[in-house]
C-alpha cells in the first residue's frame, strides 16, 4: 500500500492520495485558516471508518435492516517527550433499525477483535474500547 502527499501552500496544507485516487486534505491547526483534517483526527477517523465498514458488512450479511448508523470516536492523549500520542481511544456506535441487539454486539466484537486492520494495528500501543447502542439502548 502506498500514499502520496503534495504540499499545496507555504504552510501545512497537503493533498494526499492513495490507490483509490481519492483526495484527502491534511492540515495543521497552527493557523486560523484550516484546509483539512489533522493527522491525529485522521487516525480517529480511520478507526471509526474501518469499524463502521466491518459492522455494516456483517449486519447486512445477517439481513439486519440498518436505517441509521453513526459513530463517535474519542481519543485521550498523553505527553511523551514533545509528542502527544493517543493512550486510549473509545468508539461509540449508534445503530437504528430492525436490528437484533445480540447480532449488533457480536458484529462490533468481531470488528474490533478480528477484522479491523486499523484497530488491530494499534493493539499494544493504544487501548481501544467501544460501546454499541441499538435504537438508543446500550447493548
C-alpha positions in Angstrom: 0.0 0.0 0.0 1.3 3.4 -0.9 0.0 7.0 -0.5 1.4 10.3 -1.8 1.3 13.8 -0.2 1.8 17.0 -2.1 2.2 20.4 -0.3 -0.4 23.0 -1.6 0.7 26.2 0.2 3.5 27.8 2.1 2.3 26.3 5.4 1.0 22.8 6.3 -1.8 22.1 3.7 -1.2 18.8 1.9 -3.2 16.8 -0.6 -3.0 13.1 0.0 -4.0 10.3 -2.4 -3.9 6.5 -2.3 -4.5 3.8 -4.8 -8.2 4.9 -5.0 -7.1 8.3 -6.2 -9.5 10.0 -3.7 -8.1 13.3 -2.4 -7.8 13.8 1.3 -6.8 17.2 2.6 -4.4 17.3 5.6 -3.5 20.5 7.6 -2.3 21.7 10.9 -4.4 23.7 13.3 -1.5 26.2 13.8 -3.1 28.8 11.5 -6.5 30.3 11.7 -7.5 29.0 8.2 -7.5 25.2 8.2 -7.9 23.3 4.9 -8.0 19.7 6.1 -8.1 17.3 9.0 -5.1 16.9 11.2 -3.1 13.6 11.2 -4.5 12.7 14.6 -8.0 13.4 13.5 -7.4 11.2 10.5 -6.3 8.4 12.8 -9.5 8.6 14.8 -11.5 8.7 11.5 -9.6 5.6 10.3 -10.5 3.7 13.4 -14.2 4.7 13.1 -14.3 4.1 9.3 -12.7 0.7 9.5 -15.1 -0.5 12.2 -18.1 1.1 10.6 -17.4 -0.8 7.3 -17.0 -4.1 9.2 -20.1 -3.7 11.3 -22.3 -2.7 8.4 -21.0 -5.5 6.3 -21.5 -8.1 9.0 -25.0 -6.9 9.8 -26.0 -6.7 6.1 -24.9 -10.3 5.6 -27.2 -11.2 8.5 -30.1 -9.4 6.8 -30.4 -6.8 9.6 -32.2 -3.6 8.5 -30.0 -0.6 9.3 -31.9 2.7 8.9 -29.2 4.9 10.6 -25.6 4.4 11.5 -23.5 6.9 13.4 -20.2 6.6 15.2 -18.3 8.8 17.6 -14.6 8.2 18.2 -12.8 10.0 21.1 -9.1 9.9 21.7 -7.4 10.5 25.0 -3.8 11.8 24.6 -0.7 11.7 26.8 2.5 13.6 26.7 5.6 11.7 25.5 8.6 13.9 25.1 7.4 16.6 22.7 4.6 14.4 21.2 1.1 13.8 22.3 0.1 10.3 21.1 -3.2 8.6 21.9 -3.2 6.4 25.0 -6.8 5.4 24.7 -9.5 5.5 22.0 -13.2 5.0 22.7 -15.7 4.3 20.0 -19.4 4.6 20.4 -21.6 3.0 17.7 -25.2 4.2 17.2 -27.4 1.9 15.2 -31.1 2.3 14.4 -33.4 -0.1 12.6 -34.7 -3.6 12.8 -31.5 -5.0 14.3 -31.1 -7.9 16.7 -29.1 -6.5 19.7 -27.0 -9.6 20.1 -26.1 -9.6 16.4 -25.0 -5.9 16.7 -22.9 -6.6 19.7 -21.3 -9.6 18.1 -20.6 -7.6 14.9 -18.8 -5.0 16.9 -16.8 -7.6 18.8 -15.7 -9.3 15.5 -14.7 -6.0 14.0 -12.6 -4.7 16.9 -11.1 -8.1 17.8 -10.7 -9.8 14.4 -11.3 -7.8 11.3 -10.5 -4.1 11.6 -6.9 -3.7 10.5 -6.7 -0.2 11.9 -7.8 -1.2 15.5 -5.5 -4.2 15.4 -2.6 -2.1 14.2 -2.9 -0.1 17.4 -3.0 -3.1 19.7 -0.4 -2.9 22.4 0.1 0.8 21.9 -3.4 2.2 22.4 -6.3 0.9 24.4 -9.3 0.8 22.1 -12.7 0.3 23.7 -16.2 0.5 22.4 -19.9 0.7 23.2 -22.8 -0.2 20.9 -26.3 1.3 21.1 -29.2 -0.1 19.1 -32.3 2.1 18.9 -30.9 4.3 21.8 -30.4 1.3 24.0 -26.9 0.2 25.1 -26.2 -3.5 24.3 
